Amino acid sequence: MEKKSTRAAFGDALLELAEEFPEIVTLDADLSGSTKTKSFAAKYPERSFNLGIAEQNMIGFAAGLALAGKIPFACSFAVFSTGRAWEQVRQSVAYADLNVKVVGSHAGILTGEDGATHQALEDIAILRSIPNMKIFSPSDYYETKSLVRFLAKDKSPAYLRLGRSEVPVLFDEDFEFKEGKGVTLKEGKDLAIFSHGSTTAYCLEAANLLEKEKGLSIEVVNLSSIKPLDEESIIKSAKKCGRVFVAEDHSVIGGLGSAVCEVLAENFPCPVFRHGMSTFGESGTPQDLYRKYKLDTEGINGKVLEFARVKN
């Protein structure tokens, strides 16, 4: 299966959209090579700003550019763009309801060897409670490209969560991202899996294996639009399957799993298993970390089987 990183898709999308949206500008905190804005900066130096290792200043700078009619994409590692600059995102961007796109690359333990200090596992949680902020975590290369086009058109503050490592390509180049809408990748009736970002492909692979080997009919829904969330699809799948499993490369507290539980608690209470991180990460290859924390196909497979055996 072809693999590409979502951060690479972000960089490619910026170049493709640059002429169509001359208001697009990029801001970086000395990480343009990592966030993949380097090519955009090389071609459009007058539209690119390296603010150095000063993420808080970068967000404030982005707010000023938004007030001047620009479409700023403010980029850094997710742990810095959402953590170190949280107050600026809240006060200068969300409270003012400005058209700033906060981009967090290297999210989750899939970041790998950079280790726990650089693996954002709380970024979705700390932004979900902020009014006006939209949150998106695309699951593959083409979904990311379509999402960046959507962000260039949309006028709201938003957070785009990206990954460092390559992940399987799920969609084709004609895929169109739709805000607040999930994408059902596989129909099922025994259990529903919701996911986003880097774990989605592994969820789909696990579901296919479990159907082939165990006869389980598992529904897989990609929920890359985390805020706004597709509540209708969540409720529909839960009612059809009776059990819900949420997998994500993020803390089990405050991420998609928590959001799904909130929806179901108010609309259709049912058994839910939240599978994600409950500790800090560590340094290691992405493959080894996903294996250890059971976020790869085999790990998700085992967790789903464990959950499916639980009786009401």
C-alpha positions as CSV (number, residue, x, y, z in Angstrom):
1,M,0.0,0.0,0.0
2,E,1.3,3.4,-0.9
3,K,2.4,5.6,2.0
4,K,2.8,9.4,2.3
5,S,2.9,11.7,5.2
6,T,0.2,14.3,6.0
7,R,2.8,17.0,6.6
8,A,4.1,16.4,3.1
9,A,0.6,16.8,1.8
10,F,0.3,20.1,3.6
11,G,3.5,21.4,1.9
12,D,2.4,20.3,-1.5
13,A,-1.1,21.8,-1.0
14,L,0.3,25.2,-0.1
15,L,2.3,25.3,-3.4
16,E,-0.7,24.3,-5.4
17,L,-3.0,26.9,-3.8
18,A,-0.5,29.8,-3.7
19,E,-1.5,31.5,-6.9
20,E,-5.2,30.9,-6.4
21,F,-5.1,32.4,-2.9
22,P,-2.5,35.1,-2.9
23,E,-3.5,36.0,0.6
24,I,-1.9,32.8,2.0
25,V,1.2,33.4,4.0
26,T,3.2,31.0,6.1
27,L,4.8,31.5,9.5
28,D,7.3,29.2,11.1
29,A,9.2,28.9,14.4
30,D,12.5,27.8,12.9
31,L,11.1,24.5,11.6
32,S,10.1,25.1,8.0
33,G,12.0,22.0,6.9
34,S,10.0,19.8,9.3
35,T,6.7,21.5,8.7
36,K,7.2,21.3,4.9
37,T,6.7,25.0,4.3
38,K,10.3,25.3,3.1
39,S,9.4,24.9,-0.6
40,F,6.6,27.6,-0.3
41,A,9.1,29.9,1.4
42,A,11.7,29.4,-1.4
43,K,9.2,30.2,-4.1
44,Y,7.4,33.0,-2.3
45,P,9.9,34.5,0.2
46,E,7.9,37.7,0.5
47,R,4.9,35.7,1.8
48,S,6.9,33.6,4.3
49,F,8.1,34.6,7.8
50,N,10.5,32.7,10.1
51,L,9.9,34.0,13.6
52,G,12.6,31.9,15.2
53,I,12.0,29.8,18.3
54,A,9.2,32.1,19.5
55,E,5.9,30.3,19.0
56,Q,4.0,32.8,21.2
57,N,5.2,35.7,19.1
58,M,4.4,33.7,15.9
59,I,0.7,33.3,16.9
60,G,0.4,37.0,17.8
61,F,2.1,37.9,14.5
62,A,-0.4,35.6,12.6
63,A,-3.3,37.4,14.3
64,G,-2.0,40.7,13.0
65,L,-1.6,39.4,9.5
66,A,-5.2,38.0,9.7
67,L,-6.4,41.5,10.6
68,A,-4.6,42.8,7.6
69,G,-6.6,40.4,5.3
70,K,-4.0,37.6,5.0
71,I,-4.6,33.9,5.4
72,P,-1.8,32.9,7.8
73,F,-0.8,29.3,8.4
74,A,1.3,29.4,11.6
75,C,3.3,26.2,11.8
76,S,5.4,24.4,14.4
77,F,5.5,21.0,16.1
78,A,2.1,20.4,17.6
79,V,3.4,20.3,21.1
80,F,4.7,23.9,20.7
81,S,2.1,25.5,18.5
82,T,-0.7,24.4,20.8
83,G,1.1,24.0,24.1
84,R,3.6,26.8,24.4
85,A,1.4,29.2,22.5
86,W,-2.0,28.1,24.1
87,E,-2.7,31.5,25.6
88,Q,-2.0,33.4,22.4
89,V,-4.2,30.9,20.5
90,R,-7.0,31.5,23.0
91,Q,-6.7,35.3,23.4
92,S,-5.3,36.6,20.1
93,V,-6.9,34.2,17.7
94,A,-10.0,32.4,19.1
95,Y,-11.4,35.2,21.3
96,A,-10.9,37.6,18.4
97,D,-12.4,35.0,16.0
98,L,-9.6,35.6,13.5
99,N,-8.8,33.7,10.3
100,V,-5.6,32.0,11.6
101,K,-4.7,28.4,10.8
102,V,-2.6,26.9,13.5
103,V,-0.7,24.0,12.1
104,G,0.7,21.3,14.5
105,S,3.1,18.9,12.8
106,H,4.7,15.9,14.5
107,A,1.6,15.0,16.6
108,G,1.3,11.8,18.5
109,I,3.9,9.0,19.2
110,L,4.2,8.4,15.5
111,T,6.7,11.3,15.8
112,G,9.1,8.5,16.9
113,E,12.7,9.2,17.9
114,D,12.2,12.8,18.9
115,G,10.7,11.4,22.1
116,A,8.1,12.3,24.7
117,T,8.9,16.0,24.9
118,H,8.1,16.4,21.2
119,Q,5.1,14.0,20.9
120,A,1.9,16.0,21.3
121,L,-0.7,13.8,23.0
122,E,-2.8,16.6,24.6
123,D,-3.2,19.0,21.7
124,I,-6.8,18.1,20.7
125,A,-7.8,18.1,24.4
126,I,-6.5,21.6,25.2
127,L,-8.0,23.2,22.1
128,R,-11.4,21.5,22.1
129,S,-12.7,23.6,25.0
130,I,-11.8,26.9,23.3
131,P,-14.8,28.6,21.6
132,N,-14.5,29.4,17.9
133,M,-11.6,26.9,17.3
134,K,-12.2,24.2,14.7
135,I,-10.0,21.1,14.9
136,F,-9.1,18.8,12.0
137,S,-6.9,15.7,12.0
138,P,-6.7,14.2,8.4
139,S,-6.0,10.6,8.0
140,D,-4.0,10.5,4.7
141,Y,-2.2,12.5,2.0
142,Y,-5.2,13.3,-0.2
143,E,-7.6,14.1,2.7
144,T,-5.0,16.6,3.9
145,K,-4.7,18.3,0.6
146,S,-8.4,18.7,0.3
147,L,-8.6,19.9,3.9
148,V,-5.9,22.6,3.3
149,R,-8.0,23.9,0.4
150,F,-11.1,24.0,2.7
151,L,-9.0,26.0,5.2
152,A,-7.9,28.5,2.6
153,K,-11.6,29.2,1.9
154,D,-13.0,29.1,5.4
155,K,-12.7,32.2,7.6
156,S,-12.7,30.6,11.0
157,P,-9.8,30.0,13.4
158,A,-8.7,26.4,13.0
159,Y,-6.1,23.8,14.1
160,L,-4.7,21.4,11.6
161,R,-3.0,18.3,13.2
162,L,-0.4,16.6,11.1
163,G,2.0,13.7,11.4
164,R,5.7,13.2,10.8
165,S,5.8,9.7,9.4
166,E,4.3,8.2,6.3
167,V,0.9,6.6,6.6
168,P,-1.1,4.5,4.1
169,V,-3.1,6.4,1.4
170,L,-6.8,5.7,1.9
171,F,-8.4,8.1,-0.6
172,D,-7.8,9.2,-4.2
173,E,-6.8,12.6,-5.6
174,D,-10.5,13.4,-6.2
175,F,-11.5,13.1,-2.5
176,E,-13.3,16.1,-1.2
177,F,-13.2,17.0,2.5
178,K,-16.4,18.1,4.1
179,E,-16.4,19.9,7.4
180,G,-18.3,18.2,10.2
181,K,-18.8,15.0,8.2
182,G,-17.3,11.6,8.9
183,V,-16.4,9.1,6.1
184,T,-17.5,5.5,6.5
185,L,-14.7,3.4,5.1
186,K,-16.3,0.1,5.9
187,E,-19.9,-0.9,6.7
188,G,-20.5,-3.2,9.7
189,K,-23.1,-4.3,12.3
190,D,-21.3,-5.9,15.2
191,L,-19.1,-3.0,16.4
192,A,-18.2,0.5,15.2
193,I,-14.7,1.9,15.1
194,F,-14.1,5.7,15.0
195,S,-10.7,7.1,14.4
196,H,-8.7,10.0,12.9
197,G,-5.2,10.8,11.7
198,S,-2.5,8.2,11.6
199,T,-4.5,5.3,13.3
200,T,-7.3,5.2,10.8
201,A,-5.6,3.0,8.2
202,Y,-4.6,0.5,10.9
203,C,-8.2,0.4,12.2
204,L,-9.4,-0.4,8.7
205,E,-6.8,-3.1,8.3
206,A,-7.7,-4.6,11.6
207,A,-11.4,-4.6,10.8
208,N,-10.8,-6.4,7.5
209,L,-8.7,-9.0,9.3
210,L,-11.2,-9.5,12.0
211,E,-14.0,-10.0,9.5
212,K,-11.9,-12.5,7.6
213,E,-10.5,-14.4,10.5
214,K,-13.2,-14.1,13.2
215,G,-16.3,-13.3,11.2
216,L,-16.8,-10.0,13.0
217,S,-18.7,-7.3,11.0
218,I,-17.0,-4.1,11.9
219,E,-17.9,-0.6,10.8
220,V,-15.0,1.9,10.4
221,V,-15.6,5.6,10.3
222,N,-13.0,8.3,9.7
223,L,-13.7,11.3,11.9
224,S,-11.1,13.8,10.8
225,S,-13.4,16.7,11.6
226,I,-13.1,16.6,15.3
227,K,-14.7,20.0,15.9
228,P,-17.3,20.3,14.5
229,L,-18.0,16.6,15.0
230,D,-20.4,14.5,12.9
231,E,-22.7,13.6,15.8
232,E,-25.3,12.2,13.4
233,S,-22.9,9.5,12.1
234,I,-21.7,8.6,15.6
235,I,-25.3,8.1,16.8
236,K,-26.3,6.2,13.7
237,S,-23.3,3.8,13.8
238,A,-23.8,3.3,17.6
239,K,-27.4,2.4,17.2
240,K,-26.6,0.0,14.4
241,C,-23.7,-1.8,16.0
242,G,-24.4,-1.4,19.8
243,R,-20.7,-1.1,20.6
244,V,-18.2,1.7,19.9
245,F,-14.4,1.5,19.8
246,V,-12.4,4.7,19.4
247,A,-8.7,4.6,18.5
248,E,-6.4,7.6,18.3
249,D,-2.7,8.6,18.7
250,H,-3.7,11.0,21.4
251,S,-4.5,10.9,25.1
252,V,-7.6,8.9,26.0
253,I,-8.6,12.0,28.0
254,G,-10.0,14.9,26.0
255,G,-9.5,13.6,22.5
256,L,-11.9,12.0,20.0
257,G,-12.7,9.3,22.4
258,S,-14.0,11.8,25.0
259,A,-15.9,13.7,22.3
260,V,-17.6,10.5,21.1
261,C,-18.5,9.6,24.7
262,E,-20.0,13.0,25.3
263,V,-22.2,12.6,22.2
264,L,-23.4,9.1,23.1
265,A,-24.0,9.9,26.8
266,E,-26.5,12.5,25.7
267,N,-28.1,10.6,22.8
268,F,-27.5,6.9,22.9
269,P,-25.6,5.4,25.9
270,C,-23.8,2.2,24.9
271,P,-20.5,0.4,25.7
272,V,-17.5,2.5,24.5
273,F,-13.8,1.5,24.6
274,R,-11.3,4.4,24.3
275,H,-8.0,3.2,22.9
276,G,-5.1,5.6,22.9
277,M,-2.4,6.9,25.2
278,S,-2.6,7.2,29.0
279,T,1.1,7.9,29.6
280,F,3.7,10.1,28.0
281,G,5.4,8.6,24.9
282,E,9.1,7.7,24.6
283,S,11.9,7.6,22.0
284,G,11.8,4.8,19.5
285,T,11.0,4.1,15.8
286,P,7.4,4.9,14.9
287,Q,6.8,1.2,14.1
288,D,8.2,0.0,17.5
289,L,6.2,2.6,19.4
290,Y,2.9,1.8,17.7
291,R,3.6,-1.9,18.4
292,K,4.4,-1.3,22.0
293,Y,1.3,0.9,22.6
294,K,-0.9,-1.3,20.5
295,L,-1.8,1.3,17.9
296,D,-0.7,-0.8,15.0
297,T,-2.9,-3.3,13.2
298,E,-2.1,-6.2,15.5
299,G,-2.5,-4.1,18.6
300,I,-5.9,-2.7,17.5
301,N,-7.0,-6.2,16.5
302,G,-6.3,-7.5,20.0
303,K,-8.0,-4.6,21.8
304,V,-11.1,-4.9,19.6
305,L,-11.3,-8.6,20.3
306,E,-10.9,-8.0,24.0
307,F,-13.7,-5.4,24.0
308,A,-16.0,-7.5,21.7
309,R,-15.9,-10.3,24.3
310,V,-17.3,-8.1,27.0
311,K,-20.9,-8.8,27.8
312,N,-23.5,-6.3,28.8
